[in-house]
């Protein structure tokens, strides 16, 4: 898996981000979401969770996904 996404998941505990994510983090998150079979043509924002080792990804001004690290494998969940 991409090193930046792994780093964002590892550092997500206790951090608050004011911006919407770096271009590289957006690109890597988009790739993870697409590889899981979900639609994501444009990433609007990527936000590491304050606790729990997950990243929330907003795509296409419509979709919201959560990427979680589960023992070195990444899962993508659709947030309704």
N, C-alpha and C positions, 0 to 999 in steps of 0.2 A: 504494500500500500504506500501511497505517497507520504513522504516524510513530514510535510507541512501539516497535513490533516491529522496525522498521528500526534504531532507536537501540539496542535490546537486542542485535541482531545485530552492529552496529558496535562496541559496547563490550564484547562478550563476551570478547575476548582479555584474559587476565590477571585477570579478576574472579572472585571466588567469592561466591556468594550463600547466606546462611544461611536465608533465608525461602523460601517457595514461589512467589514472584512477586506483583506488584501486581495488583489487580483489573482494571485496564485492560490490562495485558500478558496476563492470562489470557483476557480477552474477545477481544482481537485475535488471539491464538494460536488460540483455539477457532474463530474465523471462518475463519482460513487453513486449518485442518485440515478443517473442514466443506466449504469451497469446493473442496477437493481431492477430495471425495467420501467422506471417512472419517467414522466415527461418533465423536462427542465431545459427550455430553450435559452432562457436568460436568468441568471442569478441576480436577484435584487438585494440580497443580504445574507451574510453568514454570521451567526452569533454563537460562540461557545457558551454552554450553560455555566452558571455560577457553581453548581455542584453536580456531580454525577457523571462526568466524562462524556458528554454528548455535545453535538453541534446542531443547531437549528438552521435550516436552509430555506429561504424564501425564493420561489421561482415564478417567473412569468406573471407577477403581480396577482397570482391566484393560489398557487400551491405552497404548502408548508410541509417540510419533511424534517425528521429527526434522525441523525446518523449517530449510532452508538457503537462503541468498541466492545465486542463480546469475545474476550479471550483471543485477541488478534484478528478476529473476523469482524467485518463491519456489517451492521444491519441498518436498513433504512425503513422507517415507519412513516406512514402518512398521518399528518395531524389534521383532524377535521376542524 
